[in-house]
Amino acid sequence: MLARFSYVLRETWASFRRNVTLTMAAIITSAVALLIFGLTSFVQRGFDNLVAVWEGGVEVIVYVGAPPAADEGDAEEIAQVVADARAIIEGTLSENPLIDGFTYCDTDCSVSDAQTLFAGDPTTLSLLTANTATLPTSYKIIPVAGTNSEQLSNLTATLGELPGIKSIVYAADYIDVVSKVKNFVGLYTLILSILLLGAAILLIWNTIRTAMFARRREIEVMKLVGATDWFIRVPFMLEGLIQGFVGAVGACGALWLINNRWTAGVHGFPPNSGLASMIIDSDFQFSRMVMILIIGMAAGAIGSGIAASRFLDI
């Protein structure tokens, strides 16, 4: 068993040395393809963070707080005034025919939203989370289907007259613009990464074919002495798998470096730029890197497996 394993490693390394140029071309192509795939998923995640607060059809957000009349009361009086204001707001929202539904975002919900929206602005985030009382609560409103911008404007004007309303914001064309850019960037970069990955598979396939052709006499002798097809195939298939793996490792390293540079750059953007939320968290980054490693090895195994099967009888 140990002798067979040693043979596989020895033959794989020998094949690498015979086809250095083709091997490097396959590795670089697979690395670029996987890097583009990883960057595409990162960009998509960043856009998702930009519109995270508007998920689920939410188009209007009403921020609420204590009415001015409650400023001079004690804590219990302020709490009662806020509760009364919320009751009026919720009654109005429930009765309005333009509203399909709404949810109340309490302090914990506001903290969660702030952590997403200000991920790239640690100074602002620390100030907000240090004193959660400064975070306004809100109602996230889902209008009925077909509500146009004029109706939304009238709705916000009506809600603005209610007690306890601090501010009202609505998505308008923001979500549409972000979604279109996200879909455009995601579609074409994904197509490009698929095409490049296909090119990498073809290069690995060609590398294995060249290696098998160069060793055709040895393969014939091995068959004559009773070597099975799988015994002959394994070193070539391992070579392709390693090529895909090395390319994937290179893509992960480049992805990590680019993401770190992007994160450092976002910290320098103005707070009102809207880009502070386009930070990729470490959990998402790790999951995508694992996916890239799996895809890289699978691509290498597929290319080498097809070549080793098709050109075994040469």
C-alpha angles and dihedrals in degrees: 000000000000090000091054092049091049090049092052093051093045094050092045092053091046090053091051091054093049094053104034096143096048091042093053091046091053093047094048093046093049091046092052092046093050092044091055090048090051093047090049092055090046092051091048090051091050092053090047088055090051092059098030092112090057097052122133097034095301109158103161129046120192115198114207138191142150114314115247090253090066096056095094098043128095123261095271093049092048091049090051093048090049091048091050091048091050091050090054092046094048091046090053092047092049093051098044110104092209092063119085095181145327140203130207116234108207128195094283090050090049091052090051092050091048092052089056098041096044099036090121094046106062094171094059091040093054091050092050097045093043089065110025090181088077091061112093119225117229150193117236108210129202112200122212116269114278097027108151129213094260092055090048090052091051090048093053091047090054093047091047090067093060121101117260096025111137100176142335127217130179133190099236108160095343097089092043093053094046092046093050093049091046093050093045095048093040096049100049097039090049091051090049093050091049091051092048092047088052089052090050091052090050091049091050089047090052092046092054092044090052091048092051092047091051090053098040093121092051090049091051091051091047090053091049092055092050106266112159122235092248092052088056095042099050099075091049093046091048089052091056093045091052091049091054092045094050090048090050092050089052090049091050091050092050091045092052092049094048092047092050091050091047092050091050090048095050090057087064096052119105111268091240095051092097092228098098091096095055092094121127112223121225094247092057091044092052094048092051092048091052088050091050092052091051093047092047094051092044091052091050092047092049095049095045094040093055092046094046091051098043099044099038091103099059 
